Structures are given as C-alpha cells and as structure tokens.
C-alpha cells in the first residue's frame, strides 16, 4: 500500500505491530531504547523484530540521556535514525552519528514566537521536528493555522490529535512532512487489534 504522507509509528514493542505497519507502507518504526521506559525494547527483541521487517527506517527513541550513553546504546541497536524526546544542546546533536528527529512539545501556554525561534535555531541540525502535545487532545481551527504556518518553513511531523475523522483534513490544511502514531501492546502473543491504526491508514491511502 502507498500512503500519501510519511508515517512514523512510535513505541513499537512487538513483531505484530512492526510487520503490520511495514506492510501498510509506514516509512519509520520507532523503538524506545531506554531500559527504564515502559515501552523499552531489549537489544535481543529489537534484533528479532527488525530482522522480520524490510523497507522501513528504524528509529531509536531516547530522552535526556548524555550523548555518550546514546552512542553506547547504538552499539546494541542498529537503527537508522534517532528520535530525541527532549531538547539537547546543538553541539550535542552534532556529536551524534545519525539523522535526528527532535520531539518538540507544545501546550496552551506555548508562545508561537518562541517556538518559531527554536525551530529556526535547530532546523539545520535535524531531519524532522515531531510536534507533540499532552494538552491538546485534538486539532482544531487554531491548531490548523498555527501548524500550517510553521510547516511552510520546517519539516514537521504531527504527533497529536489525529483521528480517523480529521486526519485527511489535517493533511490537506497543514501539509506537514508527515504524521506520527503509536503502537500498542499485544492482547496476547501474536494477537493484536489494529482497528484504530487501520482507520487512520484508510485516510492516508494514496
């Protein structure tokens, strides 16, 4: 299946999600590399899962880890990109050996001018900005305008507020580089319910 935009699926923890998403045309699969994180995946599990999928970029997710520790993790995880879920100094980004997806959180108190300044500063050093939010559960007309304005100048991936009802509208109005979704736990080994992902993928069929 060909999708109409780049799709990143984060928090992959099982082979069912990985194979389903790869088969649906997802471009990037994200795996959390930090041992204390609830969705952490061990090096052995990552190796087993990644060996069953092809044609996708593998993304390692980390947060607030010193760059030296990140580089040590890369010895055990053969990923293609890094997703940093917290801000790093620019000189730290330049020390890392892989293309970067930088997660940027927004909320009701976000000052647009400050956000634009941050994106402008980091733009030369990252591949994509993952725009995410814990405050906003959906994308409304205000979000559409704001996100459309920043997507004109920066490669953004929308990581919040997307549903089967608004995904197509969001793509048309915002024109982002892509969107981000999340994997989920298996009901039991080898058994998953993909209804939620499938409903959004249907909106992305090219």
C-alpha positions as CSV (number, residue, x, y, z in Angstrom):
1,X,0.0,0.0,0.0
2,X,1.2,3.5,-0.8
3,X,0.5,6.2,1.8
4,X,0.0,9.8,1.0
5,X,2.5,11.1,3.6
6,X,5.4,9.9,5.7
7,X,4.2,7.9,8.7
8,X,6.2,7.3,11.9
9,X,4.9,4.7,14.3
10,X,6.5,5.1,17.8
11,X,6.7,2.7,20.7
12,X,6.9,-0.5,18.7
13,X,7.2,-3.3,21.2
14,X,6.1,-6.4,19.3
15,X,6.5,-8.1,15.9
16,X,2.8,-7.9,15.2
17,X,2.9,-4.1,15.1
18,X,6.1,-4.0,13.2
19,X,5.0,-6.3,10.4
20,X,1.6,-4.8,10.1
21,X,2.9,-1.2,9.9
22,X,5.6,-2.2,7.4
23,X,3.0,-4.0,5.3
24,X,0.8,-0.9,5.3
25,X,3.6,1.3,3.9
26,X,4.8,3.0,7.1
27,X,8.2,4.7,6.5
28,X,9.6,4.7,10.0
29,X,9.3,2.5,13.1
30,X,10.3,3.8,16.5
31,X,11.7,1.7,19.3
32,X,12.4,3.0,22.8
33,X,16.0,2.2,23.8
34,X,15.9,3.3,27.5
35,X,15.7,0.5,29.9
36,X,13.6,2.4,32.5
37,X,10.9,3.3,30.0
38,X,7.6,1.3,30.0
39,X,7.9,0.7,26.2
40,X,11.6,-0.2,26.3
41,X,12.6,-2.9,24.0
42,X,15.7,-5.1,24.7
43,X,18.5,-5.4,22.2
44,X,17.6,-9.0,21.6
45,X,13.9,-8.3,21.0
46,X,14.9,-5.4,18.7
47,X,17.2,-7.6,16.7
48,X,14.5,-10.3,16.3
49,X,11.8,-7.8,15.3
50,X,14.0,-5.8,12.9
51,X,15.1,-9.0,11.2
52,X,11.5,-9.6,10.1
53,X,10.8,-6.2,8.5
54,X,12.2,-4.5,5.5
55,X,11.8,-1.3,3.6
56,X,11.4,0.8,6.7
57,X,13.7,3.1,8.6
58,X,14.3,2.0,12.2
59,X,14.3,4.9,14.7
60,X,15.7,4.8,18.2
61,X,13.9,6.9,20.8
62,X,15.8,8.4,23.8
63,X,15.2,11.1,26.3
64,X,17.6,13.1,28.5
65,X,20.5,10.7,28.0
66,X,24.0,12.0,27.8
67,X,25.2,11.8,24.2
68,X,28.0,9.3,25.2
69,X,25.3,6.9,26.6
70,X,23.3,7.3,23.4
71,X,26.3,6.4,21.3
72,X,26.9,3.4,23.6
73,X,23.3,2.3,23.0
74,X,23.9,2.4,19.3
75,X,26.4,-0.4,19.6
76,X,23.5,-2.7,20.6
77,X,20.7,-1.2,18.4
78,X,21.3,-0.9,14.6
79,X,18.9,2.0,13.9
80,X,18.8,4.4,11.0
81,X,17.7,7.5,12.9
82,X,17.5,8.9,16.4
83,X,14.4,10.4,17.9
84,X,15.3,12.8,20.8
85,X,12.3,13.2,23.1
86,X,13.9,16.1,25.0
87,X,15.9,19.2,23.9
88,X,19.6,18.8,23.6
89,X,22.3,21.4,23.0
90,X,23.0,21.9,19.3
91,X,26.7,20.9,19.8
92,X,25.4,17.7,21.4
93,X,23.2,17.0,18.3
94,X,26.2,17.5,16.1
95,X,28.1,14.8,18.1
96,X,25.5,12.1,17.3
97,X,26.2,10.0,14.2
98,X,22.7,9.6,12.8
99,X,19.9,11.9,11.4
100,X,17.8,13.4,14.2
101,X,14.0,13.6,14.8
102,X,13.6,16.2,17.5
103,X,10.4,16.0,19.5
104,X,9.0,19.4,20.5
105,X,6.2,19.7,22.9
106,X,3.5,22.4,22.7
107,X,0.7,23.3,25.1
108,X,-1.8,26.0,25.8
109,X,1.0,28.3,27.1
110,X,3.2,27.9,24.1
111,X,4.3,31.3,22.7
112,X,4.3,31.0,19.0
113,X,7.2,33.4,18.5
114,X,9.4,31.5,20.9
115,X,8.6,28.2,19.2
116,X,9.4,29.6,15.8
117,X,12.7,30.8,17.1
118,X,13.5,27.4,18.5
119,X,12.6,25.7,15.2
120,X,14.7,28.2,13.3
121,X,17.7,27.6,15.5
122,X,17.6,23.8,15.4
123,X,16.4,23.4,11.7
124,X,20.0,23.0,10.2
125,X,20.7,20.2,12.7
126,X,17.7,17.9,12.5
127,X,15.9,15.9,9.8
128,X,12.3,16.4,11.3
129,X,10.6,18.1,14.1
130,X,8.0,15.9,15.8
131,X,5.3,18.3,17.1
132,X,3.6,16.7,20.1
133,X,1.3,17.7,22.9
134,X,-0.1,16.4,26.2
135,X,-2.5,19.3,26.5
136,X,-4.2,19.2,23.1
137,X,-6.3,16.1,22.5
138,X,-7.5,17.2,19.1
139,X,-6.6,19.6,16.3
140,X,-9.0,22.5,15.9
141,X,-9.0,25.5,13.6
142,X,-6.5,27.4,15.8
143,X,-4.1,24.4,15.6
144,X,-4.6,24.1,11.9
145,X,-3.5,27.7,11.3
146,X,-0.5,27.6,13.7
147,X,0.8,24.2,12.4
148,X,0.3,25.2,8.7
149,X,2.3,28.4,9.3
150,X,5.3,26.5,10.8
151,X,5.1,23.7,8.3
152,X,5.8,26.2,5.5
153,X,9.3,26.6,6.8
154,X,10.1,23.5,8.7
155,X,9.8,19.7,8.2
156,X,7.3,18.9,10.8
157,X,5.6,15.6,11.8
158,X,2.3,15.9,13.6
159,X,2.2,13.7,16.7
160,X,-1.0,14.6,18.4
161,X,-4.8,15.0,17.9
162,X,-5.2,12.8,14.8
163,X,-8.2,10.6,14.4
164,X,-10.0,8.8,11.6
165,X,-12.3,11.9,11.3
166,X,-9.7,14.6,11.0
167,X,-6.5,13.1,9.5
168,X,-7.3,13.8,5.9
169,X,-8.4,17.4,6.8
170,X,-5.2,17.9,8.8
171,X,-3.0,16.8,5.9
172,X,-4.8,19.0,3.5
173,X,-4.8,22.1,5.7
174,X,-1.4,21.7,7.4
175,X,0.6,19.9,4.7
176,X,3.2,18.6,7.1
177,X,6.1,16.4,6.2
178,X,4.3,13.5,7.9
179,X,2.4,12.2,10.9
180,X,3.3,10.1,14.0
181,X,1.2,7.4,15.5
182,X,1.8,4.9,18.4
183,X,2.0,1.2,18.6
184,X,0.3,-0.8,21.4
185,X,0.7,-3.9,23.5
186,X,-0.4,-7.2,22.1
187,X,-3.6,-8.7,23.6
188,X,-1.7,-11.9,23.8
189,X,1.5,-13.0,21.9
190,X,0.8,-12.8,18.2
191,X,-2.7,-11.4,18.6
192,X,-3.4,-7.7,18.0
193,X,-6.4,-5.4,17.3
194,X,-5.3,-3.0,14.6
195,X,-8.7,-1.2,14.2
196,X,-7.5,2.2,15.4
197,X,-4.4,2.3,13.2
198,X,-6.3,0.8,10.2
199,X,-8.9,3.6,10.4
200,X,-6.2,6.2,10.1
201,X,-4.3,4.4,7.4
202,X,-7.5,4.3,5.3
203,X,-7.4,8.1,5.3
204,X,-3.8,8.0,4.0
205,X,-4.3,5.7,1.0
206,X,-2.8,7.4,-2.0
